[in-house]
Amino acid sequence: MRKKGLLLGLILTLAISVLAGCGKDDNTLKVAATSVPHAEILEFIKEDLSKEGIDLEIVVVEDYNIPNRALADKEVDANFFQHFPYLEAQIADFGYEINALTKVHIEPMGLYSKNFSSLEDIPKGATIAVPNDPSNEARALALLHNNGVISLDDPANSRATVLNIVDNPKNITFEEVDAALLPRTLDDVDGAVINTNFALQADLVPIEDAIIIEGEESPYVNILTIRNGEDDREDLQALSDALTSESVKEFILEKYEGAVVPVN
């Protein structure tokens, strides 16, 4: 009898789960996102989407391995947490049939200097510090490549180092430094390429103090991601429009003070 009771309880539980899934409001748009800044930005547009008849449900997830799997498995309608290189790596590793719908913002890397205010002012033979870890060094060198400071053999190489520089017209010397220590080098070098979080800790304001800064051309732009073939869904297009609206741009600039920069 006890086994029958347990079996009945299991059946009832499964039935409730199925009914709950079937009872999902068609107007609900479920989006997986990491808490900062992605979920905060989604929370900001929630009321605007509600006026269009869309109930935005934000699923906060901090484990980067979950959102793309949840999207591919149709547990959510979209996700907002990653940049292009991460998305491409996930597709290559797991075969997810997902794609980027919209570029939203970037947490930019910039070139800073205490002595010079433009690239033209940086003299020949100058010394520039860059991060010494593989991912950030490649990203820093790509920034310099994209702004004509150097040329790389392959600017898309996510593992590039100073050894991949093929043209250095100003004969710049590069010092590879721990990323967290880069702000401290500004007194001793002509310039340093610094991640935004470390720049802010040193009271630098990226959009004001950086000589050059990553923009929309950077592959590290954070994106809204959806399943393949769903680009024309009206609710996803409304979400895309809301994330790239003027009000969201103003919100990002005011709230994050240059740590996060809109790209549209």
C-alpha positions in Angstrom: 0.0 0.0 0.0 2.8 2.4 0.8 4.4 1.8 -2.6 1.1 2.5 -4.3 0.8 5.7 -2.3 4.3 6.8 -3.3 3.6 6.0 -6.9 0.3 8.0 -6.8 2.2 10.9 -5.3 4.8 10.8 -8.0 2.1 10.7 -10.7 0.3 13.7 -9.2 3.5 15.6 -9.0 4.3 15.0 -12.6 0.8 15.9 -13.6 1.0 19.2 -11.7 4.3 20.0 -13.4 2.8 19.3 -16.9 -0.2 21.4 -16.2 1.9 24.2 -14.9 3.9 24.1 -18.2 0.7 24.0 -20.3 -0.7 26.9 -18.4 2.1 29.3 -19.3 0.9 32.7 -20.4 1.5 33.1 -24.1 2.4 36.8 -23.3 5.3 35.8 -21.0 8.8 36.3 -22.4 11.3 34.5 -20.3 14.9 35.7 -20.4 17.9 34.3 -18.6 20.5 36.8 -17.5 23.3 37.4 -15.1 22.6 39.8 -12.3 24.8 42.8 -13.1 24.4 44.6 -15.4 22.2 42.4 -17.5 19.3 41.7 -15.2 19.3 45.3 -14.0 18.9 46.5 -17.5 16.1 44.1 -18.2 14.4 45.2 -15.0 14.5 48.8 -16.3 12.6 47.9 -19.5 10.1 45.6 -17.8 7.4 48.2 -17.5 7.8 49.4 -21.1 7.3 45.9 -22.4 4.3 45.4 -20.1 2.7 48.4 -21.9 3.0 46.4 -25.1 1.3 43.4 -23.5 4.6 41.5 -22.8 5.2 40.0 -19.4 9.0 39.9 -19.1 10.2 37.2 -16.7 13.8 37.6 -15.8 15.6 34.4 -14.7 18.8 35.4 -12.9 21.6 32.8 -13.5 25.2 33.3 -12.4 26.6 30.0 -13.8 27.7 30.9 -17.4 27.2 27.3 -18.5 23.4 27.4 -18.0 21.8 30.2 -20.1 22.7 28.8 -23.5 21.7 25.3 -22.6 18.4 26.6 -21.2 17.8 28.6 -24.4 18.6 25.7 -26.7 16.3 23.4 -24.6 13.5 26.0 -24.9 13.4 26.6 -21.2 13.8 30.3 -21.9 13.0 32.5 -24.9 16.3 34.4 -24.9 19.4 35.1 -22.8 21.4 38.2 -22.1 24.8 37.6 -20.5 27.5 37.0 -23.0 29.8 38.4 -25.7 30.4 37.1 -29.2 33.6 35.1 -28.5 31.9 33.2 -25.6 28.8 32.5 -27.8 31.0 31.2 -30.6 32.9 28.9 -28.3 29.7 27.5 -26.8 28.3 26.8 -30.3 31.5 25.1 -31.3 31.6 23.0 -28.1 27.9 22.0 -27.8 26.3 22.6 -31.2 23.7 24.9 -29.9 21.4 26.3 -32.6 21.3 29.8 -31.3 22.5 33.2 -32.6 22.9 36.9 -31.6 19.9 39.1 -32.3 21.1 42.4 -30.9 24.3 44.2 -29.8 23.5 46.0 -26.5 26.6 47.2 -24.6 30.2 46.7 -23.9 32.3 46.8 -20.8 35.2 48.5 -22.6 38.9 48.2 -22.4 40.8 51.5 -23.0 44.2 53.0 -23.4 45.1 55.5 -20.7 48.0 57.9 -20.2 48.9 60.6 -17.6 51.2 62.3 -20.1 49.3 62.3 -23.5 45.8 63.0 -24.5 45.8 61.5 -28.0 47.4 58.8 -30.1 49.2 61.4 -32.1 50.9 62.8 -29.0 52.5 59.4 -28.1 56.1 59.6 -29.2 58.2 57.1 -31.1 59.9 54.7 -28.7 57.1 55.0 -26.2 56.4 52.3 -23.6 52.9 50.9 -23.3 51.8 48.4 -20.7 49.3 45.7 -21.5 47.7 42.8 -19.5 49.9 39.7 -19.3 47.1 37.1 -19.3 46.3 35.6 -22.7 42.7 36.7 -23.2 43.2 40.3 -22.0 46.5 40.7 -23.8 45.0 39.7 -27.1 42.1 42.0 -26.5 44.4 45.0 -25.7 46.5 44.4 -28.8 43.4 44.2 -30.9 42.4 47.6 -29.6 45.7 49.0 -30.6 45.5 47.3 -34.0 42.0 48.6 -34.7 43.3 52.2 -34.0 46.3 52.0 -36.2 49.0 51.9 -33.4 50.3 48.4 -34.5 49.4 45.7 -36.9 48.8 42.1 -35.9 49.2 39.1 -38.1 45.6 38.1 -37.2 43.6 40.6 -35.1 40.9 38.0 -34.5 43.3 35.7 -32.8 42.0 35.5 -29.2 45.5 34.2 -28.0 47.6 36.9 -29.7 50.7 38.3 -27.8 53.3 40.9 -28.7 55.0 38.2 -30.7 52.1 38.5 -33.2 52.8 42.1 -34.0 54.0 42.4 -37.6 54.2 46.2 -37.9 55.1 48.7 -35.1 55.6 52.1 -36.8 56.3 54.0 -33.6 58.7 51.3 -32.4 56.7 51.0 -29.2 58.0 48.9 -26.3 55.4 46.7 -24.6 55.5 45.8 -21.0 53.3 42.8 -20.0 51.8 43.4 -16.5 49.3 41.8 -14.3 45.9 43.3 -15.3 45.1 44.4 -11.7 48.4 46.3 -11.5 48.1 48.3 -14.7 46.7 51.5 -13.2 49.8 51.7 -11.0 52.1 51.6 -14.0 50.7 54.9 -15.4 53.4 56.9 -13.5 56.1 54.9 -15.1 55.0 54.3 -18.7 53.6 56.4 -21.6 50.3 54.5 -21.7 48.5 51.4 -20.4 45.6 49.4 -21.8 43.4 48.8 -18.8 40.2 46.8 -18.2 37.2 48.9 -17.1 36.9 47.4 -13.6 40.5 48.2 -12.8 40.2 51.6 -14.4 37.3 52.5 -12.2 39.1 51.3 -9.1 41.8 53.8 -10.0 39.2 56.6 -10.3 39.5 56.7 -14.1 36.3 57.3 -16.1 36.5 55.2 -19.3 34.4 57.4 -21.5 36.2 60.5 -20.4 39.7 59.5 -19.6 40.6 56.9 -22.2 42.6 58.0 -25.2 41.0 55.2 -27.2 38.3 52.8 -26.1 36.6 49.7 -27.4 33.4 50.3 -29.4 30.9 48.5 -31.5 33.6 46.9 -33.6 34.8 45.0 -30.6 33.9 41.3 -30.5 33.4 41.7 -26.8 30.1 43.5 -27.2 27.4 41.9 -25.0 24.5 40.5 -26.9 20.9 39.4 -26.7 20.8 35.7 -27.9 17.9 33.8 -29.3 17.2 30.4 -31.0 17.9 30.1 -34.8 14.8 30.9 -36.9 13.1 33.0 -34.3 14.4 36.4 -35.5 10.9 37.5 -36.6 9.1 36.9 -33.4 7.3 40.1 -32.4 8.0 39.8 -28.7 11.7 39.3 -29.3 11.8 42.2 -31.7 10.1 44.3 -29.0 12.7 43.2 -26.5 15.5 44.1 -28.9 14.0 47.5 -29.6 13.7 48.2 -25.9 17.3 47.2 -25.1 18.6 49.6 -27.7 16.3 52.5 -26.9 17.4 56.0 -26.0 16.1 55.5 -22.5 18.2 52.4 -22.0 21.3 54.2 -23.3 20.7 57.0 -20.8 20.1 54.5 -18.0 23.3 52.6 -18.7 25.4 55.8 -18.9 24.0 57.2 -15.7 23.9 54.1 -13.6 27.3 52.6 -14.6 29.3 55.8 -15.1 31.3 54.5 -18.0 31.8 51.0 -16.7 29.2 49.8 -19.2 28.7 51.7 -22.5 25.9 51.3 -25.0 26.9 50.5 -28.5 23.8 51.3 -30.6 
